[in-house]
Amino acid sequence: MVGMGCSPASGDGDGDAPESPTLVAAGAHSRCSPGNSGRRSISKDPKGCRQTMFVCAPGETPFFDACGCGCERR
């Protein structure tokens, strides 16, 4: 049996209970990349966005997500 990462066979835990691996959605970081066309970032801190007031240009709508906040073209 081959153990990888956080599997019980890898010996990463204390041996009492099997550990669950941490799952990350594929491509989660690529959505926040600056190459995402049509988006203009105001803040990359989602928590800071709660205290930031901004107005988008005509033809844009605001966005608020895990990447932060800003304006995107419709």
GIMOMO-V767338 format. One record per pair of residues at least 6 apart in sequence whose ideal C-beta (glycine too) atoms are under 7 Angstrom apart, sorted by the first residue. I is the first residue (numbers start at 1). J is the second residue. Records with the same first field share a line. If there is no record, write none. Layout:
I=J  J
This chain:
1=9
3=9  10
4=10
5=21
6=12  19  21
8=18  19
12=19
13=19
31=67
32=67
38=72  73
39=63  70  72
40=70  71
41=68  70
42=52  54  69  70
43=49  52  68  69
44=67  68
45=68
46=66  68
49=64  68  69
52=69
56=62  71
57=71
59=73  74
60=71  72  73  74
61=71  72  74
62=69  71
63=69  70  72
